[in-house]
């Protein structure tokens, strides 16, 4: 499981990188997202957050 995160031009990017599972959300990924969102909550450098998946797939359901 990998969740990449970065800030560019006031945009917080969260990129799911679970190619073998079509970037589907699991508990570990949800916990990592929650931790990062909490870290950005009061960060004035982040005005909006974009969630995306690496590669060609993005499945919202669990695997």
PDB file of N, CA, C and O in Angstrom, chain B, residues numbered from 101:
ATOM      1  N   UNK B 101       0.842  -1.169   0.000  1.00  0.00           N
ATOM      2  CA  UNK B 101       0.000   0.000   0.000  1.00  0.00           C
ATOM      3  C   UNK B 101       0.881   1.224   0.000  1.00  0.00           C
ATOM      4  O   UNK B 101       1.885   1.295   0.708  1.00  0.00           O
ATOM      5  N   UNK B 102       0.497   2.152  -0.782  1.00  0.00           N
ATOM      6  CA  UNK B 102       1.228   3.406  -0.817  1.00  0.00           C
ATOM      7  C   UNK B 102       0.255   4.545  -1.036  1.00  0.00           C
ATOM      8  O   UNK B 102      -0.602   4.495  -1.919  1.00  0.00           O
ATOM      9  N   UNK B 103       0.400   5.558  -0.229  1.00  0.00           N
ATOM     10  CA  UNK B 103      -0.359   6.782  -0.416  1.00  0.00           C
ATOM     11  C   UNK B 103       0.661   7.902  -0.542  1.00  0.00           C
ATOM     12  O   UNK B 103       1.397   8.200   0.398  1.00  0.00           O
ATOM     13  N   UNK B 104       0.692   8.508  -1.697  1.00  0.00           N
ATOM     14  CA  UNK B 104       1.614   9.611  -1.928  1.00  0.00           C
ATOM     15  C   UNK B 104       0.879  10.909  -1.638  1.00  0.00           C
ATOM     16  O   UNK B 104      -0.320  11.023  -1.894  1.00  0.00           O
ATOM     17  N   UNK B 105       1.596  11.881  -1.109  1.00  0.00           N
ATOM     18  CA  UNK B 105       0.974  13.166  -0.840  1.00  0.00           C
ATOM     19  C   UNK B 105       1.965  14.288  -1.112  1.00  0.00           C
ATOM     20  O   UNK B 105       3.170  14.147  -0.902  1.00  0.00           O
ATOM     21  N   UNK B 106       1.426  15.400  -1.583  1.00  0.00           N
ATOM     22  CA  UNK B 106       2.244  16.576  -1.862  1.00  0.00           C
ATOM     23  C   UNK B 106       1.337  17.797  -1.907  1.00  0.00           C
ATOM     24  O   UNK B 106       0.117  17.679  -2.030  1.00  0.00           O
ATOM     25  N   UNK B 107       1.945  18.957  -1.806  1.00  0.00           N
ATOM     26  CA  UNK B 107       1.225  20.217  -1.924  1.00  0.00           C
ATOM     27  C   UNK B 107       1.825  20.980  -3.095  1.00  0.00           C
ATOM     28  O   UNK B 107       3.039  21.169  -3.167  1.00  0.00           O
ATOM     29  N   UNK B 108       0.968  21.416  -4.013  1.00  0.00           N
ATOM     30  CA  UNK B 108       1.378  22.224  -5.165  1.00  0.00           C
ATOM     31  C   UNK B 108       0.356  23.328  -5.371  1.00  0.00           C
ATOM     32  O   UNK B 108      -0.825  23.048  -5.581  1.00  0.00           O
ATOM     33  N   UNK B 109       0.793  24.577  -5.314  1.00  0.00           N
ATOM     34  CA  UNK B 109      -0.090  25.719  -5.585  1.00  0.00           C
ATOM     35  C   UNK B 109      -1.375  25.677  -4.764  1.00  0.00           C
ATOM     36  O   UNK B 109      -2.466  25.849  -5.307  1.00  0.00           O
ATOM     37  N   UNK B 110      -1.250  25.452  -3.473  1.00  0.00           N
ATOM     38  CA  UNK B 110      -2.367  25.406  -2.519  1.00  0.00           C
ATOM     39  C   UNK B 110      -3.270  24.189  -2.690  1.00  0.00           C
ATOM     40  O   UNK B 110      -4.341  24.134  -2.084  1.00  0.00           O
ATOM     41  N   UNK B 111      -2.866  23.217  -3.497  1.00  0.00           N
ATOM     42  CA  UNK B 111      -3.616  21.977  -3.686  1.00  0.00           C
ATOM     43  C   UNK B 111      -2.891  20.844  -2.979  1.00  0.00           C
ATOM     44  O   UNK B 111      -1.718  20.582  -3.248  1.00  0.00           O
ATOM     45  N   UNK B 112      -3.591  20.176  -2.077  1.00  0.00           N
ATOM     46  CA  UNK B 112      -3.057  18.974  -1.444  1.00  0.00           C
ATOM     47  C   UNK B 112      -3.446  17.773  -2.287  1.00  0.00           C
ATOM     48  O   UNK B 112      -4.630  17.485  -2.465  1.00  0.00           O
ATOM     49  N   UNK B 113      -2.452  17.079  -2.801  1.00  0.00           N
ATOM     50  CA  UNK B 113      -2.694  15.908  -3.652  1.00  0.00           C
ATOM     51  C   UNK B 113      -2.521  14.634  -2.835  1.00  0.00           C
ATOM     52  O   UNK B 113      -1.486  14.439  -2.199  1.00  0.00           O
ATOM     53  N   UNK B 114      -3.530  13.768  -2.851  1.00  0.00           N
ATOM     54  CA  UNK B 114      -3.451  12.425  -2.280  1.00  0.00           C
ATOM     55  C   UNK B 114      -3.558  11.448  -3.448  1.00  0.00           C
ATOM     56  O   UNK B 114      -4.566  11.423  -4.154  1.00  0.00           O
ATOM     57  N   UNK B 115      -2.516  10.647  -3.648  1.00  0.00           N
ATOM     58  CA  UNK B 115      -2.484   9.719  -4.777  1.00  0.00           C
ATOM     59  C   UNK B 115      -2.386   8.289  -4.236  1.00  0.00           C
ATOM     60  O   UNK B 115      -1.389   7.901  -3.627  1.00  0.00           O
ATOM     61  N   UNK B 116      -3.446   7.523  -4.478  1.00  0.00           N
ATOM     62  CA  UNK B 116      -3.439   6.112  -4.077  1.00  0.00           C
ATOM     63  C   UNK B 116      -2.620   5.316  -5.082  1.00  0.00           C
ATOM     64  O   UNK B 116      -2.761   5.485  -6.293  1.00  0.00           O
ATOM     65  N   UNK B 117      -1.764   4.446  -4.561  1.00  0.00           N
ATOM     66  CA  UNK B 117      -0.903   3.648  -5.435  1.00  0.00           C
ATOM     67  C   UNK B 117      -0.995   2.175  -5.026  1.00  0.00           C
ATOM     68  O   UNK B 117      -0.095   1.630  -4.386  1.00  0.00           O
ATOM     69  N   UNK B 118      -2.100   1.554  -5.411  1.00  0.00           N
ATOM     70  CA  UNK B 118      -2.320   0.117  -5.200  1.00  0.00           C
ATOM     71  C   UNK B 118      -2.709  -0.479  -6.547  1.00  0.00           C
ATOM     72  O   UNK B 118      -3.833  -0.947  -6.729  1.00  0.00           O
ATOM     73  N   UNK B 119      -1.788  -0.458  -7.470  1.00  0.00           N
ATOM     74  CA  UNK B 119      -2.077  -0.875  -8.851  1.00  0.00           C
ATOM     75  C   UNK B 119      -2.619  -2.294  -8.934  1.00  0.00           C
ATOM     76  O   UNK B 119      -3.504  -2.568  -9.744  1.00  0.00           O
ATOM     77  N   UNK B 120      -2.105  -3.195  -8.117  1.00  0.00           N
ATOM     78  CA  UNK B 120      -2.557  -4.583  -8.199  1.00  0.00           C
ATOM     79  C   UNK B 120      -3.992  -4.756  -7.721  1.00  0.00           C
ATOM     80  O   UNK B 120      -4.625  -5.771  -8.011  1.00  0.00           O
ATOM     81  N   UNK B 121      -4.515  -3.760  -6.983  1.00  0.00           N
ATOM     82  CA  UNK B 121      -5.891  -3.826  -6.490  1.00  0.00           C
ATOM     83  C   UNK B 121      -6.738  -2.701  -7.075  1.00  0.00           C
ATOM     84  O   UNK B 121      -7.732  -2.303  -6.469  1.00  0.00           O
ATOM     85  N   UNK B 122      -6.364  -2.186  -8.237  1.00  0.00           N
ATOM     86  CA  UNK B 122      -7.087  -1.107  -8.924  1.00  0.00           C
ATOM     87  C   UNK B 122      -7.279   0.116  -8.022  1.00  0.00           C
ATOM     88  O   UNK B 122      -8.292   0.810  -8.109  1.00  0.00           O
ATOM     89  N   UNK B 123      -6.295   0.369  -7.160  1.00  0.00           N
ATOM     90  CA  UNK B 123      -6.321   1.511  -6.245  1.00  0.00           C
ATOM     91  C   UNK B 123      -7.563   1.540  -5.360  1.00  0.00           C
ATOM     92  O   UNK B 123      -8.037   2.612  -4.984  1.00  0.00           O
ATOM     93  N   UNK B 124      -8.078   0.383  -5.034  1.00  0.00           N
ATOM     94  CA  UNK B 124      -9.277   0.337  -4.191  1.00  0.00           C
ATOM     95  C   UNK B 124      -8.928   0.699  -2.750  1.00  0.00           C
ATOM     96  O   UNK B 124      -7.797   0.524  -2.296  1.00  0.00           O
ATOM     97  N   UNK B 125      -9.924   1.202  -2.058  1.00  0.00           N
ATOM     98  CA  UNK B 125      -9.774   1.659  -0.692  1.00  0.00           C
ATOM     99  C   UNK B 125      -9.867   0.478   0.268  1.00  0.00           C
ATOM    100  O   UNK B 125     -10.784  -0.338   0.178  1.00  0.00           O
ATOM    101  N   UNK B 126      -8.903   0.396   1.189  1.00  0.00           N
ATOM    102  CA  UNK B 126      -8.967  -0.590   2.260  1.00  0.00           C
ATOM    103  C   UNK B 126      -8.738   0.150   3.586  1.00  0.00           C
ATOM    104  O   UNK B 126      -8.551   1.367   3.584  1.00  0.00           O
ATOM    105  N   UNK B 127      -8.750  -0.558   4.697  1.00  0.00           N
ATOM    106  CA  UNK B 127      -8.610   0.092   6.006  1.00  0.00           C
ATOM    107  C   UNK B 127      -7.284   0.810   6.149  1.00  0.00           C
ATOM    108  O   UNK B 127      -7.233   1.924   6.668  1.00  0.00           O
ATOM    109  N   UNK B 128      -6.219   0.189   5.698  1.00  0.00           N
ATOM    110  CA  UNK B 128      -4.894   0.794   5.800  1.00  0.00           C
ATOM    111  C   UNK B 128      -4.825   2.106   5.009  1.00  0.00           C
ATOM    112  O   UNK B 128      -4.290   3.106   5.489  1.00  0.00           O
ATOM    113  N   UNK B 129      -5.367   2.086   3.807  1.00  0.00           N
ATOM    114  CA  UNK B 129      -5.376   3.283   2.968  1.00  0.00           C
ATOM    115  C   UNK B 129      -6.261   4.359   3.603  1.00  0.00           C
ATOM    116  O   UNK B 129      -5.892   5.534   3.610  1.00  0.00           O
ATOM    117  N   UNK B 130      -7.410   3.975   4.128  1.00  0.00           N
ATOM    118  CA  UNK B 130      -8.308   4.934   4.772  1.00  0.00           C
ATOM    119  C   UNK B 130      -7.633   5.575   5.986  1.00  0.00           C
ATOM    120  O   UNK B 130      -7.780   6.776   6.213  1.00  0.00           O
ATOM    121  N   UNK B 131      -6.904   4.793   6.754  1.00  0.00           N
ATOM    122  CA  UNK B 131      -6.196   5.327   7.924  1.00  0.00           C
ATOM    123  C   UNK B 131      -5.103   6.304   7.491  1.00  0.00           C
ATOM    124  O   UNK B 131      -4.917   7.345   8.122  1.00  0.00           O
ATOM    125  N   UNK B 132      -4.389   5.978   6.433  1.00  0.00           N
ATOM    126  CA  UNK B 132      -3.337   6.867   5.932  1.00  0.00           C
ATOM    127  C   UNK B 132      -3.940   8.169   5.408  1.00  0.00           C
ATOM    128  O   UNK B 132      -3.388   9.246   5.634  1.00  0.00           O
ATOM    129  N   UNK B 133      -5.069   8.072   4.710  1.00  0.00           N
ATOM    130  CA  UNK B 133      -5.741   9.276   4.209  1.00  0.00           C
ATOM    131  C   UNK B 133      -6.212  10.147   5.365  1.00  0.00           C
ATOM    132  O   UNK B 133      -6.030  11.364   5.345  1.00  0.00           O
ATOM    133  N   UNK B 134      -6.811   9.531   6.362  1.00  0.00           N
ATOM    134  CA  UNK B 134      -7.299  10.271   7.518  1.00  0.00           C
ATOM    135  C   UNK B 134      -6.158  10.998   8.217  1.00  0.00           C
ATOM    136  O   UNK B 134      -6.296  12.162   8.591  1.00  0.00           O
ATOM    137  N   UNK B 135      -5.039  10.319   8.390  1.00  0.00           N
ATOM    138  CA  UNK B 135      -3.879  10.941   9.038  1.00  0.00           C
ATOM    139  C   UNK B 135      -3.376  12.143   8.239  1.00  0.00           C
ATOM    140  O   UNK B 135      -3.052  13.181   8.817  1.00  0.00           O
ATOM    141  N   UNK B 136      -3.310  12.007   6.917  1.00  0.00           N
ATOM    142  CA  UNK B 136      -2.817  13.110   6.092  1.00  0.00           C
ATOM    143  C   UNK B 136      -3.808  14.270   6.084  1.00  0.00           C
ATOM    144  O   UNK B 136      -3.404  15.429   6.177  1.00  0.00           O
ATOM    145  N   UNK B 137      -5.088  13.973   5.974  1.00  0.00           N
ATOM    146  CA  UNK B 137      -6.100  15.031   5.998  1.00  0.00           C
ATOM    147  C   UNK B 137      -6.076  15.772   7.334  1.00  0.00           C
ATOM    148  O   UNK B 137      -6.224  16.994   7.364  1.00  0.00           O
ATOM    149  N   UNK B 138      -5.891  15.050   8.434  1.00  0.00           N
ATOM    150  CA  UNK B 138      -5.780  15.692   9.741  1.00  0.00           C
ATOM    151  C   UNK B 138      -4.546  16.583   9.813  1.00  0.00           C
ATOM    152  O   UNK B 138      -4.588  17.653  10.419  1.00  0.00           O
ATOM    153  N   UNK B 139      -3.451  16.149   9.198  1.00  0.00           N
ATOM    154  CA  UNK B 139      -2.227  16.949   9.181  1.00  0.00           C
ATOM    155  C   UNK B 139      -2.429  18.241   8.389  1.00  0.00           C
ATOM    156  O   UNK B 139      -1.853  19.274   8.730  1.00  0.00           O
ATOM    157  N   UNK B 140      -3.234  18.187   7.348  1.00  0.00           N
ATOM    158  CA  UNK B 140      -3.490  19.352   6.503  1.00  0.00           C
ATOM    159  C   UNK B 140      -4.622  20.232   7.018  1.00  0.00           C
ATOM    160  O   UNK B 140      -4.789  21.352   6.536  1.00  0.00           O
ATOM    161  N   UNK B 141      -5.389  19.765   7.965  1.00  0.00           N
ATOM    162  CA  UNK B 141      -6.601  20.466   8.414  1.00  0.00           C
ATOM    163  C   UNK B 141      -6.367  21.945   8.719  1.00  0.00           C
ATOM    164  O   UNK B 141      -7.142  22.791   8.273  1.00  0.00           O
ATOM    165  N   UNK B 142      -5.335  22.264   9.454  1.00  0.00           N
ATOM    166  CA  UNK B 142      -5.065  23.652   9.835  1.00  0.00           C
ATOM    167  C   UNK B 142      -3.879  24.239   9.086  1.00  0.00           C
ATOM    168  O   UNK B 142      -3.321  25.251   9.510  1.00  0.00           O
ATOM    169  N   UNK B 143      -3.488  23.623   7.987  1.00  0.00           N
ATOM    170  CA  UNK B 143      -2.356  24.096   7.187  1.00  0.00           C
ATOM    171  C   UNK B 143      -2.859  25.124   6.174  1.00  0.00           C
ATOM    172  O   UNK B 143      -3.598  24.790   5.248  1.00  0.00           O
ATOM    173  N   UNK B 144      -2.451  26.365   6.364  1.00  0.00           N
ATOM    174  CA  UNK B 144      -2.896  27.443   5.467  1.00  0.00           C
ATOM    175  C   UNK B 144      -2.384  27.265   4.044  1.00  0.00           C
ATOM    176  O   UNK B 144      -2.895  27.905   3.126  1.00  0.00           O
ATOM    177  N   UNK B 145      -1.385  26.410   3.841  1.00  0.00           N
ATOM    178  CA  UNK B 145      -0.836  26.176   2.502  1.00  0.00           C
ATOM    179  C   UNK B 145      -1.753  25.290   1.657  1.00  0.00           C
ATOM    180  O   UNK B 145      -1.578  25.200   0.441  1.00  0.00           O
ATOM    181  N   UNK B 146      -2.729  24.635   2.293  1.00  0.00           N
ATOM    182  CA  UNK B 146      -3.642  23.729   1.578  1.00  0.00           C
ATOM    183  C   UNK B 146      -5.034  24.341   1.565  1.00  0.00           C
ATOM    184  O   UNK B 146      -5.649  24.529   2.614  1.00  0.00           O
ATOM    185  N   UNK B 147      -5.525  24.650   0.370  1.00  0.00           N
ATOM    186  CA  UNK B 147      -6.861  25.251   0.227  1.00  0.00           C
ATOM    187  C   UNK B 147      -7.887  24.248  -0.299  1.00  0.00           C
ATOM    188  O   UNK B 147      -9.086  24.401  -0.067  1.00  0.00           O
ATOM    189  N   UNK B 148      -7.408  23.216  -1.011  1.00  0.00           N
ATOM    190  CA  UNK B 148      -8.285  22.195  -1.575  1.00  0.00           C
ATOM    191  C   UNK B 148      -7.495  20.891  -1.635  1.00  0.00           C
ATOM    192  O   UNK B 148      -6.267  20.902  -1.729  1.00  0.00           O
ATOM    193  N   UNK B 149      -8.208  19.772  -1.580  1.00  0.00           N
ATOM    194  CA  UNK B 149      -7.571  18.454  -1.649  1.00  0.00           C
ATOM    195  C   UNK B 149      -8.128  17.701  -2.847  1.00  0.00           C
ATOM    196  O   UNK B 149      -9.335  17.700  -3.090  1.00  0.00           O
ATOM    197  N   UNK B 150      -7.230  17.059  -3.596  1.00  0.00           N
ATOM    198  CA  UNK B 150      -7.609  16.221  -4.736  1.00  0.00           C
ATOM    199  C   UNK B 150      -7.200  14.795  -4.421  1.00  0.00           C
ATOM    200  O   UNK B 150      -6.055  14.546  -4.045  1.00  0.00           O
ATOM    201  N   UNK B 151      -8.118  13.862  -4.570  1.00  0.00           N
ATOM    202  CA  UNK B 151      -7.858  12.438  -4.385  1.00  0.00           C
ATOM    203  C   UNK B 151      -7.870  11.775  -5.747  1.00  0.00           C
ATOM    204  O   UNK B 151      -8.822  11.930  -6.511  1.00  0.00           O
ATOM    205  N   UNK B 152      -6.819  11.037  -6.052  1.00  0.00           N
ATOM    206  CA  UNK B 152      -6.733  10.341  -7.326  1.00  0.00           C
ATOM    207  C   UNK B 152      -5.981   9.025  -7.126  1.00  0.00           C
ATOM    208  O   UNK B 152      -5.434   8.757  -6.056  1.00  0.00           O
ATOM    209  N   UNK B 153      -5.970   8.224  -8.170  1.00  0.00           N
ATOM    210  CA  UNK B 153      -5.239   6.965  -8.140  1.00  0.00           C
ATOM    211  C   UNK B 153      -4.183   6.945  -9.225  1.00  0.00           C
ATOM    212  O   UNK B 153      -4.368   7.532 -10.291  1.00  0.00           O
ATOM    213  N   UNK B 154      -3.085   6.275  -8.958  1.00  0.00           N
ATOM    214  CA  UNK B 154      -2.051   6.152  -9.977  1.00  0.00           C
ATOM    215  C   UNK B 154      -2.476   5.109 -11.006  1.00  0.00           C
ATOM    216  O   UNK B 154      -3.333   4.267 -10.737  1.00  0.00           O
ATOM    217  N   UNK B 155      -1.881   5.176 -12.159  1.00  0.00           N
ATOM    218  CA  UNK B 155      -2.208   4.202 -13.197  1.00  0.00           C
ATOM    219  C   UNK B 155      -3.558   4.469 -13.826  1.00  0.00           C
ATOM    220  O   UNK B 155      -4.013   5.612 -13.889  1.00  0.00           O
ATOM    221  N   UNK B 156      -4.201   3.401 -14.295  1.00  0.00           N
ATOM    222  CA  UNK B 156      -5.437   3.546 -15.067  1.00  0.00           C
ATOM    223  C   UNK B 156      -6.710   3.224 -14.290  1.00  0.00           C
ATOM    224  O   UNK B 156      -7.810   3.427 -14.804  1.00  0.00           O
ATOM    225  N   UNK B 157      -6.580   2.729 -13.070  1.00  0.00           N
ATOM    226  CA  UNK B 157      -7.772   2.282 -12.367  1.00  0.00           C
ATOM    227  C   UNK B 157      -7.998   3.087 -11.092  1.00  0.00           C
ATOM    228  O   UNK B 157      -7.056   3.574 -10.466  1.00  0.00           O
ATOM    229  N   UNK B 158      -9.274   3.214 -10.722  1.00  0.00           N
ATOM    230  CA  UNK B 158      -9.658   3.847  -9.471  1.00  0.00           C
ATOM    231  C   UNK B 158     -10.972   3.203  -9.064  1.00  0.00           C
ATOM    232  O   UNK B 158     -12.029   3.543  -9.595  1.00  0.00           O
ATOM    233  N   UNK B 159     -10.903   2.276  -8.126  1.00  0.00           N
ATOM    234  CA  UNK B 159     -12.097   1.548  -7.686  1.00  0.00           C
ATOM    235  C   UNK B 159     -12.467   1.999  -6.274  1.00  0.00           C
ATOM    236  O   UNK B 159     -11.632   1.919  -5.372  1.00  0.00           O
ATOM    237  N   UNK B 160     -13.689   2.469  -6.061  1.00  0.00           N
ATOM    238  CA  UNK B 160     -14.064   2.982  -4.760  1.00  0.00           C
ATOM    239  C   UNK B 160     -14.324   1.905  -3.712  1.00  0.00           C
ATOM    240  O   UNK B 160     -14.333   2.201  -2.517  1.00  0.00           O
ATOM    241  N   UNK B 161     -14.534   0.675  -4.134  1.00  0.00           N
ATOM    242  CA  UNK B 161     -14.897  -0.376  -3.196  1.00  0.00           C
ATOM    243  C   UNK B 161     -13.704  -1.112  -2.612  1.00  0.00           C
ATOM    244  O   UNK B 161     -12.594  -1.005  -3.134  1.00  0.00           O
ATOM    245  N   UNK B 162     -13.919  -1.859  -1.533  1.00  0.00           N
ATOM    246  CA  UNK B 162     -12.833  -2.606  -0.881  1.00  0.00           C
ATOM    247  C   UNK B 162     -12.428  -3.836  -1.675  1.00  0.00           C
ATOM    248  O   UNK B 162     -13.202  -4.390  -2.457  1.00  0.00           O
ATOM    249  N   UNK B 163     -11.175  -4.247  -1.444  1.00  0.00           N
ATOM    250  CA  UNK B 163     -10.692  -5.512  -2.011  1.00  0.00           C
ATOM    251  C   UNK B 163     -10.029  -6.317  -0.937  1.00  0.00           C
ATOM    252  O   UNK B 163      -9.550  -7.420  -1.199  1.00  0.00           O
TER     253      UNK B 163
END
